[in-house]
């Protein structure tokens, strides 16, 4: 007799119900050669896209995702995490800021493009805020904020003294 080790990634309750009802066979999807990280990612995605999940649970899952990735030494942009979880980027950004402020994940978690996007958004949200204030809000250096602000001014062709 050959025994094939099986791990149930999703559908634990349905499997238990089928056993209790005496089913001899059930339909399953078998995935072979998944790494532990791939299994974890698959479960995470399945749990996040459930229709009955409330906002607070989705926010918890965003936080959980950051902690998992940080623990693995892996990094994703806010937009990648938002797409992966099926949530808005604002939720992801807010959660990341919260985790960074509590030193639960490193500020290096973002790539430069994501940092610049965050700075741009912060400047658009509060154009009168100083570079230091924007830098504190977005976890970047104030010279980085100055560079992004200059780029935005050049794009709009509005001299900085008119702002």
N, C-alpha and C positions, 0 to 999 in steps of 0.2 A: 504494500500500500504506500502510495506517495502522499506526503502532506505538503501542501503549498501554503506557506505563511501568508496570511491576509490581514490587512489593517483596514478597518472601516473608517473612511475619512468623513463621510456624511451619511445620514440616514440611520443612525443608531436606533432611534425609536421605531422606525418602520421595520427594521430587521427584527427587533424584539417582538413587535406585534405579529409579524409573519410567523415567527417561531411559536408564539403562544397560540396562534390560530391553526397550527399544524401544517403549514405550507411545506411541501417537500422541495420546491424550487421557487426562486424569485429572480427577477431580472436585475442585473447589476451592470455597472460599467467598471471595467478593470483597467487600471493604469499600471503599467510595469516600468520598472527602472526609474522611479521618481526619487530624487534625493529628499532628505528630511526637510530641507528648505523649500523645495517645490511642493511637498505635501502640506507644509505649514501655509504656504502662499495660497494653495488651492482651497484649503479649509477657510482661510481668512476671507477670500473673495466670496465663497459661498455664503458664509455667515453675514457678510456685510450687505449683500444684495437681497436679503430677505425682506419681503414687503412689510411685515409686521414690526420691523425694527424702528424704534423711536429715535429722535434726534440725540438724546443723551447717550444711547447705546452706540450710535454711529460715532459720536465724538470720543467715546471710550475706545472704540476700535481704531480710530485714527491715532490716538495716543499709543495704543498697544502696537500698532504698526511701526511707529517711530522707534519705540523701544526695542522691538524685534530687530529692525534694520540696524540700529545703533549697536546692539549686542553682537550682530554678525559682522560688524565693520562695513556694512553696505550702506550706500546712500542713494536716495532718489530725490528728484526735484518735487516741489509741491504739486506741480501739475501732473507728474507721473503718479504720485500717491493718490491724488484726487481721482484720476482716471481709473486706477487700479481698484479703488474702493467705491467708486460711483457716487462721490460726494463733491461738494463745491470746493474750489481752491481756497476760498476765504476761510472755510472751516479748518482746512489743513494748515494754512498759514497761522491762524490764531492758535491752534494747538501747538505748532512748533514753537511759536514765541513763548507760550506758557511753559513748555518743557525746557526751553533754553533759559528762561528767567529763573527756573527752579534748579538749574544745573543738572537736569535729568538726562539731557542729550547734549552733545557738543554743538557749538555754533557753526562748526565746519560742516554740519550736516547738509548744507545747501551748496549748490554749484554757483559760479559767478553770475551766470545768467539769472538764476533765481534770486540771488541777492540784489542784482540791479533792478529786476522787476519789482521786488519788495520796496526798494528805495523809491522808484518811480511812483508806485502806488501811494506811498506815504507822503511824498511831495505833492501829488495831486490832491490827496485828502486834506492836507494842511500846508498849503504853499507858503504860509508865513512862518512856519516852524524853522528854527535854526538848524544848521547842519548837524550840530551836536545832538539836538533833540531827535532829529530823524535817525541819526546814527544809533542812538540808544534804543529807539523803537524797532529798528531793523537788524540790530546786531552786526553792524558793519562799522568801519572807521569813518570819521567825519571827512577826511579827504576823498573817500569813495563817494560820499553824498555830494560833495562839491563837484566831482567829475560828472556824476549823473545829472546834477542840476544844470551844469554848463551844457551838456549834450541836449537836454530838454530845451534850454533857451535857444541854442543854435537851430534846433529843429523847428521851433516856432518863429524864428527870426524876430524875436522881441528882445531889444537890448535889455541887459540885466538891470540897469538903473530904472527902467520903466516898470519893473515888477515890484 
